[in-house]
Amino acid sequence: MHDIKPILTEAEESMEATILFLDEALAHIRAGKANPRILDGIKVDYYGAHVPLSNVATVTTPDAKTITIQPWEKGLIGVIEKAIQNSDVGITPMNNGETIRLGIPPLTEERRKMLAKQSRHEGEEAKISVRNARREAIEQFKRLVKTGLPEDVEKDAEASVQKIHDKYIKKIDDMLAAKEKEIMTV
């Protein structure tokens, strides 16, 4: 007897990984309020090694429009400042000698629409990935039919993978709606 559970489990794990990736991607889209995660991609040269900013400094948000970076070593202020300026964050750092402050500027309407479009694109990529996981599972079921899996079991398995697919597509839609609301809120 063929077992379809591992195929369903693998498809669901793939879809869950897609959701986690989408969550990470949406967190990096700046929505007009301070979020330390927009700095996650910044690497700092620390004694010859490129390390994440969070490994050499404390990153906090004292209010909704400011991110504060407190380096653990004073000598790193210039390096961190340069890394932020060279990144695609698009915010000019202000340095008072001990801490670096990033003032989050309010987004223009045009920029908001661009960010909403970017988040929809990320969502569409995630949906494609979920659909691919469903398609791969269905292909595996069809191969099992050729090796003796009853067709009614295959149809039930396809229905199961479709339910899982629908659940994850709804999660993606909900995440996109929340992000778009966050972006468009002035």
Secondary structure as UniProt FT lines:
FT   HELIX           5..27
FT   HELIX           36..39
FT   TURN            40..41
FT   STRAND          43..46
FT   TURN            47..48
FT   STRAND          49..52
FT   HELIX           53..55
FT   STRAND          57..63
FT   TURN            64..65
FT   STRAND          66..71
FT   HELIX           74..76
FT   HELIX           77..86
FT   STRAND          93..95
FT   STRAND          100..103
FT   HELIX           109..146
FT   TURN            147..148
FT   HELIX           151..184
//
